[in-house]
């Protein structure tokens, strides 16, 4: 027999941290840098 003991937590407790939102800015800047670097390589 399987003993099914699940723990249900809300999203804040399961995450156990904050999400400051810096990821979207880092992703945007990184994407822009990659596009600029590829454009420089393409036209060099």
N, C-alpha and C positions, 0 to 999 in steps of 0.2 A: 504494500500500500504506500502511496505517496502522501507525505505530510506536507500540505501546501500552506506554508506560513509566509505570507507576503506582507511587506511593510509599505504602506502607502504614505507618501509625503507630498506636500504641496511643492510647487516649483521653486519657491524661495528657499525652503529648507533643503531640498534635494541639491540645489546648486551650491549652497553654503558659501555664497560670495556675492559680490556686486558686479554688475556689468557696466563699466563706465562709458562704453561706446567708442573707444579709441580705435577699435578694429576697422571700422568703416573708413576712417581717415587714413590709416596706414595702408589699407587696401587701395584706396583712391590714389594716394601719392605714389605707391609702388607701381600701379598700373600706368600712371602718367610717365614715370621715369622709364619704364620698359618701352613705351611707345616712342619716347624721345630718343632713347638709345638705338632702337631699331631703325628709326628714321635717319639718324646720323650714320649708321652702318650702311644703310641702303644707298644714301647719296654720297658716300665717300669713295 
